[in-house]
């Protein structure tokens, strides 16, 4: 978001942008949309947040992906 401050443009912080987006979504979901659109959209948004959260948790606390695979290293020379 940009703000005109007497002839000069100043960029808003990213938190101002996030706040603006949250206010926009809140007004769309809770005021302007009919119920038959509002509830599926809200459910989809919640599902996306849960999916991203679980993916982040898997990356953060999960073990290595190929944990079951056993790797045998031999001392033999390969030519």
N, CA, C and O of each residue as an XYZ file, in Angstrom:
316
protein
N       0.838     -1.163      0.000
C       0.000      0.000      0.000
C       0.887      1.230      0.000
O       1.925      1.258      0.661
N       0.488      2.220     -0.722
C       1.257      3.466     -0.759
C       0.373      4.594     -0.245
O      -0.837      4.616     -0.473
N       1.005      5.522      0.447
C       0.285      6.644      1.027
C       0.899      7.930      0.492
O       2.120      8.083      0.480
N       0.043      8.862      0.047
C       0.529     10.145     -0.449
C       0.698     11.080      0.741
O      -0.277     11.432      1.406
N       1.941     11.482      1.006
C       2.215     12.376      2.134
C       2.678     13.723      1.613
O       3.862     14.050      1.698
N       1.753     14.507      1.073
C       2.094     15.853      0.619
C       3.002     15.869     -0.592
O       3.987     16.609     -0.608
N       2.705     15.087     -1.593
C       3.507     15.088     -2.803
C       4.510     13.960     -2.874
O       4.995     13.649     -3.962
N       4.838     13.338     -1.762
C       5.770     12.214     -1.749
C       5.003     10.938     -1.409
O       4.020     10.966     -0.669
N       5.467      9.835     -1.957
C       4.818      8.552     -1.693
C       5.630      7.791     -0.650
O       6.854      7.702     -0.749
N       4.951      7.253      0.334
C       5.594      6.445      1.361
C       4.924      5.074      1.366
O       3.698      4.971      1.336
N       5.725      4.045      1.403
C       5.186      2.694      1.433
C       4.793      2.324      2.851
O       5.512      2.633      3.801
N       3.665      1.669      2.994
C       3.212      1.211      4.304
C       3.997     -0.045      4.687
O       4.574     -0.719      3.834
N       4.006     -0.338      5.957
C       4.705     -1.541      6.394
C       3.918     -2.772      5.966
O       2.745     -2.679      5.606
N       4.570     -3.911      6.007
C       3.885     -5.136      5.584
C       2.764     -5.489      6.543
O       1.799     -6.140      6.141
N       2.863     -5.076      7.810
C       1.784     -5.353      8.756
C       0.550     -4.521      8.434
O      -0.573     -4.962      8.677
N       0.745     -3.323      7.889
C      -0.406     -2.541      7.439
C      -1.094     -3.224      6.269
O      -2.321     -3.229      6.172
N      -0.302     -3.793      5.391
C      -0.869     -4.513      4.243
C      -1.622     -5.748      4.722
O      -2.729     -6.016      4.255
N      -1.030     -6.508      5.655
C      -1.691     -7.694      6.192
C      -2.992     -7.296      6.893
O      -4.013     -7.964      6.733
N      -2.956     -6.218      7.663
C      -4.166     -5.752      8.333
C      -5.249     -5.359      7.344
O      -6.427     -5.638      7.570
N      -4.862     -4.714      6.250
C      -5.821     -4.345      5.216
C      -6.445     -5.553      4.550
O      -7.645     -5.566      4.275
N      -5.638     -6.565      4.290
C      -6.153     -7.786      3.668
C      -7.098     -8.509      4.621
O      -8.139     -9.012      4.198
N      -6.745     -8.566      5.905
C      -7.615     -9.212      6.889
C      -8.940     -8.467      6.997
O      -9.996     -9.096      7.062
N      -8.901     -7.144      7.016
C     -10.145     -6.366      7.068
C     -10.994     -6.598      5.825
O     -12.217     -6.694      5.919
N     -10.355     -6.690      4.659
C     -11.081     -6.944      3.421
C     -11.760     -8.307      3.449
O     -12.940     -8.425      3.118
N     -11.013     -9.339      3.845
C     -11.576    -10.685      3.903
C     -12.698    -10.742      4.937
O     -13.740    -11.350      4.693
N     -12.488    -10.113      6.084
C     -13.518    -10.109      7.122
C     -14.795     -9.445      6.619
O     -15.895     -9.943      6.857
N     -14.646     -8.323      5.924
C     -15.843     -7.636      5.434
C     -16.539     -8.445      4.338
O     -17.768     -8.462      4.266
N     -15.764     -9.113      3.488
C     -16.375     -9.942      2.455
C     -17.108    -11.136      3.046
O     -18.235    -11.440      2.658
N     -16.460    -11.807      3.983
C     -17.019    -13.039      4.523
C     -18.204    -12.765      5.435
O     -19.184    -13.510      5.401
N     -18.141    -11.726      6.241
C     -19.167    -11.542      7.254
C     -20.215    -10.487      6.915
O     -21.175    -10.319      7.667
N     -20.055     -9.771      5.800
C     -21.032     -8.727      5.520
C     -21.634     -8.801      4.119
O     -22.851     -8.688      3.973
N     -20.829     -8.986      3.108
C     -21.288     -8.805      1.743
C     -21.743    -10.075      1.038
O     -22.568    -10.003      0.127
N     -21.236    -11.218      1.428
C     -21.544    -12.443      0.689
C     -22.789    -13.129      1.244
O     -23.044    -13.067      2.446
N     -23.567    -13.785      0.378
C     -24.691    -14.580      0.881
C     -24.171    -15.827      1.604
O     -23.033    -16.248      1.401
N     -25.007    -16.393      2.428
C     -24.588    -17.534      3.253
C     -24.150    -18.736      2.432
O     -23.217    -19.436      2.826
N     -24.798    -18.995      1.300
C     -24.459    -20.177      0.512
C     -23.074    -20.057     -0.125
O     -22.513    -21.061     -0.564
N     -22.518    -18.853     -0.181
C     -21.149    -18.663     -0.662
C     -20.191    -18.524      0.516
O     -19.057    -19.000      0.466
N     -20.652    -17.880      1.556
C     -19.809    -17.562      2.714
C     -19.292    -18.813      3.406
O     -18.095    -18.911      3.674
N     -20.171    -19.781      3.703
C     -19.757    -20.940      4.488
C     -18.816    -21.888      3.739
O     -17.839    -22.344      4.333
N     -19.062    -22.203      2.466
C     -18.056    -23.027      1.761
C     -16.708    -22.330      1.626
O     -15.665    -22.977      1.708
N     -16.722    -21.010      1.420
C     -15.470    -20.258      1.326
C     -14.734    -20.273      2.652
O     -13.514    -20.432      2.686
N     -15.465    -20.109      3.737
C     -14.862    -20.150      5.062
C     -14.298    -21.540      5.359
O     -13.211    -21.657      5.925
N     -15.022    -22.586      4.985
C     -14.543    -23.953      5.190
C     -13.288    -24.220      4.361
O     -12.348    -24.856      4.837
N     -13.278    -23.732      3.120
C     -12.097    -23.908      2.269
C     -10.888    -23.177      2.863
O      -9.783    -23.720      2.883
N     -11.092    -21.973      3.337
C      -9.998    -21.215      3.952
C      -9.444    -21.909      5.182
O      -8.231    -21.955      5.383
N     -10.340    -22.452      6.011
C      -9.891    -23.179      7.199
C      -9.127    -24.442      6.809
O      -8.124    -24.779      7.437
N      -9.596    -25.139      5.778
C      -8.914    -26.350      5.325
C      -7.520    -26.029      4.798
O      -6.577    -26.785      5.035
N      -7.385    -24.924      4.091
C      -6.067    -24.512      3.583
C      -5.128    -24.193      4.736
O      -3.963    -24.592      4.714
N      -5.619    -23.481      5.738
C      -4.781    -23.139      6.894
C      -4.346    -24.397      7.637
O      -3.188    -24.502      8.041
N      -5.251    -25.348      7.823
C      -4.904    -26.598      8.501
C      -3.899    -27.391      7.676
O      -2.944    -27.938      8.227
N      -4.100    -27.461      6.362
C      -3.179    -28.196      5.486
C      -1.775    -27.588      5.543
O      -0.792    -28.318      5.667
N      -1.677    -26.280      5.453
C      -0.368    -25.624      5.517
C       0.274    -25.799      6.889
O       1.485    -25.990      6.991
N      -0.533    -25.733      7.935
C       0.002    -25.928      9.279
C       0.543    -27.326      9.492
O       1.613    -27.504     10.073
N      -0.206    -28.331      9.017
C       0.273    -29.706      9.153
C       1.521    -29.955      8.316
O       2.421    -30.674      8.750
N       1.585    -29.374      7.133
C       2.790    -29.501      6.310
C       3.997    -28.887      6.992
O       5.093    -29.445      6.961
N       3.784    -27.720      7.616
C       4.881    -27.072      8.339
C       5.323    -27.935      9.517
O       6.519    -28.074      9.771
N       4.361    -28.515     10.238
C       4.715    -29.368     11.372
C       5.469    -30.618     10.925
O       6.404    -31.052     11.597
N       5.061    -31.206      9.780
C       5.780    -32.379      9.262
C       7.219    -32.028      8.917
O       8.134    -32.794      9.219
N       7.426    -30.888      8.292
C       8.790    -30.476      7.950
C       9.600    -30.168      9.194
O      10.784    -30.495      9.271
N       8.969    -29.548     10.152
C       9.678    -29.095     11.345
C      10.052    -30.251     12.265
O      11.184    -30.323     12.744
N       9.105    -31.156     12.515
C       9.326    -32.189     13.510
C       9.398    -33.602     12.946
O       9.643    -34.543     13.700
N       9.193    -33.778     11.655
C       9.227    -35.109     11.055
C      10.648    -35.605     10.902
O      11.600    -34.826     10.862
N      10.768    -36.905     10.817
C      12.071    -37.506     10.607
C      12.454    -37.452      9.142
O      11.746    -36.858      8.329
N      13.569    -38.067      8.807
C      13.952    -38.114      7.396
C      12.924    -38.884      6.578
O      12.287    -39.812      7.077
N      12.770    -38.493      5.331
C      11.738    -39.086      4.473
C      11.997    -40.561      4.202
O      11.052    -41.348      4.171
N      13.255    -40.958      4.003
C      13.599    -42.341      3.676
C      14.126    -43.069      4.917
O      15.199    -43.671      4.871
N      13.404    -43.019      5.985
C      13.849    -43.595      7.244
C      13.869    -45.125      7.204
O      14.711    -45.744      7.855
N      12.958    -45.740      6.454
C      12.873    -47.203      6.405
C      13.949    -47.820      5.518
O      14.254    -49.006      5.644
N      14.516    -47.036      4.638
C      15.513    -47.554      3.714
C      16.840    -47.738      4.445
O      17.339    -46.821      5.097
N      17.406    -48.953      4.324
C      18.678    -49.266      4.975
C      19.789    -49.125      3.962
O      19.699    -49.659      2.856
N      20.824    -48.420      4.325
C      21.964    -48.221      3.438
C      23.138    -48.984      4.027
O      23.538    -48.759      5.169
N      23.687    -49.900      3.217
C      24.852    -50.676      3.647
C      26.079    -50.151      2.923
O      26.133    -50.097      1.694
N      27.045    -49.773      3.713
C      28.305    -49.313      3.109
C      29.345    -50.422      3.288
O      29.522    -50.972      4.375
N      30.015    -50.722      2.195
C      31.021    -51.786      2.273
C      32.410    -51.161      2.213
O      32.602    -50.046      1.727
N      33.353    -51.913      2.718
C      34.732    -51.462      2.726
C      35.461    -51.851      1.434
O      36.623    -51.490      1.253
N      34.796    -52.578      0.542
C      35.434    -53.057     -0.679
C      35.705    -51.906     -1.632
O      34.910    -50.975     -1.757
N      36.873    -51.996     -2.315
C      37.217    -50.988     -3.313
C      36.449    -51.263     -4.596
O      36.284    -52.415     -4.998
N      35.998    -50.236     -5.211
C      35.284    -50.364     -6.481
C      36.177    -49.803     -7.558
O      36.698    -48.695     -7.435
N      36.356    -50.591     -8.640
C      37.235    -50.125     -9.716
C      36.453    -49.974    -10.984
O      37.011    -49.590    -12.012
